[in-house]
């Protein structure tokens, strides 16, 4: 089940969130996955400029990311 659903470029995009931590860092980074409902379409992944030492705090911050900011990130990833 998607975390959010966005409309962009005449497509519906299912957005999922994840947290990733690099081996040399104590901080978790926020990552979004964008996937259309079109058959055979791959996911597009992008790191968002939010990080935290707590994964729970990072997901709480993600709730405040606007749909407009997500569309901007998606546009950059597709461009």
Secondary structure, DSSP 8 states (H G I E B T S, - for coil): --SEEEEETTEEEEEEEEEE--TT-SSEEEEEEEEESSTT---EEEEEEEEES-HHHHHHHHTT--HHHHHHHHHHHH-
